[in-house]
Amino acid sequence: MSGDAGIIIVGAGECGARAALSLREGGYRQAITLIGDEVHLPYERPPLSKQVLLGEMETRIPTVLNDLVLAEQAIRHIGSTSADAIDTSAKQLLLSDGRALPYDKLLLATGAAPRRLPNAPVSRRIVYLRTIDDALALRFLVRADMHVAVLGGGFIGLEVAASVRGRGARVTVIESQERILKRGVPEPIAETITALHQGNGVVMKCGVAVLGLEADEQRVDISLSDGDAISADVLVVGIGAQPRTDLAARAGIAIDNGIAVNERLETSTRDIYAAGDCCSFPHLLYGGRRLRLEAWRNAQDQGILVAANLMGEVRSYQTVPYFWSDQFDHTLQIAGLVDEGRMVVRRDLGDGAFILFHLDDQQRLVAASGVGPGNKIARDIKLSEMLIARRVTPPMEALAGNANLKSMLPRAA
């Protein structure tokens, strides 16, 4: 190893861990330091709201990097420590334990934190889900004879609702919008997911706000704007997430709905990059529209790309956005940005599964969204992702029919 300062990565989640591993796979030989504020090794977050809550996974944490890989790849992991400040002129990172670490280049992969419910009482019965400790605490708290209220009808809230219902608990979902999955999910898919939950015994209350909240160590009492009152054993709050930007902001790095980066994931400060849930970036596939994506795939892909750029390459991030959610026996998948579409073409796949193709004014495919049991939609969504990346304008009648999507891909030159 060289004696140089090397690369420091702040944030030991999916993005930071993938970046560290990709640096080694790309031939980087200098020091790599990965800093995380949790005691755990870097781990996967998608199972937290599903397999971990359902009890299908032991208390063993699904790691991204384990001790053996860290040792083999000579990646230094510092856990249970936060980064307090960046001295950009001296190129040093100041840690909460008093240490000052020099860096040649710095990657901020600080992720996002759950949005907190304002003025909520302090109680172990009001919980948020972001970490493995959160998931295990909720798993051990929930029993089949309980009533669990879930505030928020987004991906996290609905996945928790499905998992908790799978444990036998009664579940009520409370959503202030007129429907669930209001942000980025088409109404027909939201209607299918609503019916799926209701068919599995989940009570859905949309278009209602929380007016009052009281809690002790035994229960939570919730007053709603429609006059209803709910008494629950547990309240799970899933009302979105906020990018963790404080460290960057204190260092004078530009912030714009997250740490602002360019298409190469460079911040406004030389030799400092940002990637994953914490950053917003211009997406060239959508005319340079600035996005911030909270998604496992984005965290992984940006971690891999930023590693190449940290080593001196010049790559632009143009990967098609991709989201998925498993609820009960159904999978919801979205490739691209649904709100970029002006026209929608539906393709039915049988067994209640369907895909919506979203096209812009030039009939270019900009997104595909689908829902269905098992892996019914997986192949067509993957092919749609490839069509979106290659800016294809497929015939609308072919999309609606049974034409093979693979046949619409342009042949490689």
Steps between C-alpha positions, in 0.01 A plus 500: 500500500608858432550741787267751338183609677280315252122511477262542792134399463252645750200269520524121530173412331436342160651786303812552710572128527456445124730793428771361729481154344493643146812705570691183580349311208607789276862471613520784754798421724506785751322518836119473517319595821128435541331686786156415639310622803345158569677226693417247227693412187348633175170317439211477255192709585227356267443190721432715807136570414440152361697186594632638831154610619341176380753298697618321185852620567687429821635788706815459288541825310504477116842662448638665187856475631601255773820488706665253264441714190609816680825329599562344158438831324692706757203729561511672839156515662439742788161441660303671778659829395357803323678759289458840665674735257701527180803727487504554125816713499707247695312206341420341833191330637429564869334213686280498808770318698744787445706349221592697188547281191675636189354419158598534138136466392183478703168331421186599688254211502313613809160373388168623636324504836131434571284810508387542860143563608488851648413527870462123536519372859798287595399135522647167399158438341568766234764366265681585179669254264841578358759281671536133584455592867168668413384190312597258773339716770174509301518128425532409868230751598226383260277205594205339324251639754607862441355789304771680302435841344719609209521872423593547136388318186832501318730207426638461853162535670331249273784246520487522879120463490526185285772347718327576830172366361694189401591464866128489583457850645207725413619793287363845416677719244446877533581718197436875480486502118186388320674176400807297586826520301417848379859586412626331184253209477211507247147484638407162342793335678415675826143369468632145452723528806212644704278205404785260579535637852127511562468143375758401761311670781683833520277800578586792269411856604594758236437874490520537879748690714620437853359770729621365831734238637538365852725215602636322804703182530198280425304656215457790257174694460454678167233763422421543130349784298200288396394476865628147546725400790740208481658323794805298394761296679767633263522794259750466215580837341596491132454855370807529283869567545733799500849499345778526755674817388616666823864396464517632145314821580736583788791464256343749258409237240200590282166351605198461270249239622801307622870548442515651151726313258557509125447207264839360611388514868748778583393755763570873484822440698805356328582134576172446687232278345154393614282204404188310601195620693677814625565665163308664217636477147407601143375201302604528137238249386231745615642824365721574799210497746640503854397192697556350841422130511443294814547155353724199554588471130599866476720473809677198359542637147623841617743335739653306212515800265641743754779253578613521136494880511690507829775311315517762227247381243235736364167319500153655498215340689224411253356181651123463467335551841355177637280431801335187631288394795387155616167493685321176589539281189520793255789699358481862386776618265566832330771580246547865405308806614124462478431874520700560180233319300207663320342186354440165663461164325388197701608140442321222691708195588234275659443405865422864574849613399543799270756753382447866416731650240551876538595699190592867454372740235735348242373151592837411651469243777594678824366258762334164555310411815346167587352284772417133527547180694848349530734580209222547247613849393877467551606414145299775328613762752864404440456524123317831544796630700725421204260671258492812719880512521527482121235773449276277291166620357309169475169468311213552745297214357794264549529602864133434561509162328713192546800612295835392643661806658844358425428530129463878544856545625728657239772268380850578620712677241 
